[in-house]
Amino acid sequence: MDDMSGPHVIRGSVSLPEAELMWRFSRSSGPGGQHVNASDSKVELSFDLARTEALPEVWKQRALERLAGRLVDGVVTVRSSEHRSQWRNREAAAVRLAALLAEATAPPPKPRRATRIPRGINERRLREKKQRSQTKRGRSARDWS
């Protein structure tokens, strides 16, 4: 039960190195009866993003920029306490960290290429607006006597 369910892949062949993950366990809050008072099921997983050698340099710089608000001395931390078992919380924290790093290291989106609206679409829009205007004008209060 001590084994994790394999390496957590960030993207491609890059995965979280188990040796660089720092785990902390504490008592979780919330329901759980007597069990919650005796077990350290809350998990905090820290990863030193600034000093890691597991990520390509470009990815590391990208992640440091995008996660700047979450970092404390170059270390990113995720917490998990939604499950009653420590093992499931460990899994959840590792998956959450891998997803966070995958999003932070993703390449920037391609810039939008400006395109012109085709003339036919614009004309149809104006024609429909005029027709709608005529319909509404026909509903105005008139003296019908």
C-alpha positions in Angstrom: 0.0 0.0 0.0 3.1 2.2 0.3 3.6 2.2 -3.5 2.2 5.0 -5.6 0.3 4.0 -8.7 3.3 4.7 -10.9 4.9 7.8 -12.1 2.7 10.9 -12.6 3.3 12.1 -16.1 3.3 15.9 -16.6 3.4 15.8 -20.4 5.1 13.5 -22.9 7.9 11.6 -21.3 8.4 14.0 -18.4 7.1 12.9 -15.1 7.3 13.9 -11.4 10.5 12.5 -9.9 9.6 10.7 -6.7 13.0 11.8 -5.1 12.1 15.5 -5.5 8.7 15.3 -3.9 8.4 16.3 -0.2 5.5 14.9 1.7 3.9 16.2 4.9 1.1 14.5 6.8 -1.2 16.0 9.4 -4.6 15.4 10.9 -7.5 16.2 8.6 -10.4 18.3 9.8 -14.0 17.4 9.3 -16.1 14.3 9.9 -14.6 10.9 10.5 -15.4 10.0 14.1 -12.7 8.5 16.3 -10.6 7.6 13.2 -9.9 11.3 12.4 -8.3 12.0 15.8 -5.8 9.1 15.4 -4.6 9.3 11.8 -2.6 11.7 9.8 -4.7 11.6 6.6 -4.2 15.2 5.3 -1.4 15.4 2.8 0.7 18.3 1.7 2.9 17.7 -1.3 5.7 20.2 -2.1 7.9 20.3 -5.2 10.9 22.6 -5.5 10.2 24.0 -8.9 13.2 26.4 -8.9 15.8 23.8 -8.2 14.4 20.8 -10.1 16.4 19.1 -12.9 13.5 17.0 -14.0 11.9 19.7 -16.2 13.4 21.1 -19.4 14.7 24.7 -18.8 12.0 26.3 -21.0 9.2 24.5 -19.1 10.8 25.5 -15.8 10.9 29.2 -16.7 7.4 29.1 -18.0 6.1 27.4 -14.9 8.0 29.8 -12.6 6.4 32.8 -14.4 2.8 31.4 -14.4 2.9 30.0 -10.8 4.7 33.0 -9.3 1.7 33.8 -7.1 1.6 30.3 -5.6 5.3 29.8 -5.1 7.1 30.2 -1.7 10.9 30.4 -2.3 10.4 28.5 -5.6 8.4 25.7 -4.0 4.9 24.9 -5.1 2.6 23.1 -2.6 -0.7 21.3 -3.0 -2.9 19.9 -0.3 -5.4 17.1 -0.2 -7.7 16.1 2.6 -10.9 15.1 0.8 -10.5 11.3 1.4 -10.4 9.5 4.7 -7.3 7.4 3.8 -3.8 8.9 3.6 -3.0 6.8 0.5 -5.9 8.2 -1.5 -5.0 11.7 -0.4 -1.4 11.1 -1.6 -2.7 9.9 -5.0 -5.0 13.0 -5.2 -2.2 15.4 -4.3 0.2 13.9 -6.8 -2.4 14.0 -9.6 -3.3 17.6 -8.7 0.4 18.6 -8.7 1.0 16.9 -12.1 -2.1 18.6 -13.6 -0.9 22.0 -12.2 2.5 21.6 -13.7 1.1 20.4 -17.0 -1.0 23.5 -17.3 1.8 25.8 -16.2 4.3 24.3 -18.6 2.0 24.3 -21.6 3.2 26.3 -24.6 1.5 29.7 -25.1 -1.5 29.6 -27.5 -0.8 30.6 -31.0 -1.6 34.3 -31.7 -4.9 34.9 -33.3 -4.8 35.7 -37.0 -7.0 38.7 -37.8 -9.6 37.9 -40.4 -12.2 40.1 -42.2 -15.9 39.4 -41.9 -17.2 38.3 -45.3 -19.3 41.0 -47.0 -22.3 38.6 -47.4 -22.5 37.9 -43.7 -22.4 41.6 -42.8 -25.1 42.4 -45.4 -27.3 39.6 -44.1 -26.9 40.9 -40.6 -27.9 44.4 -41.6 -30.8 43.1 -43.6 -32.1 41.1 -40.6 -31.7 44.1 -38.4 -33.7 46.3 -40.7 -36.4 43.6 -41.0 -36.6 43.3 -37.2 -36.8 47.1 -36.9 -39.8 47.2 -39.3 -41.5 44.5 -37.3 -41.1 46.4 -34.1 -42.1 49.7 -35.7 -45.3 48.1 -36.8 -46.2 47.4 -33.2 -46.0 51.0 -32.1 -49.1 52.7 -30.6 -51.1 54.4 -33.4 -54.4 56.1 -33.4 -56.6 53.2 -34.8 -59.9 55.1 -34.7 
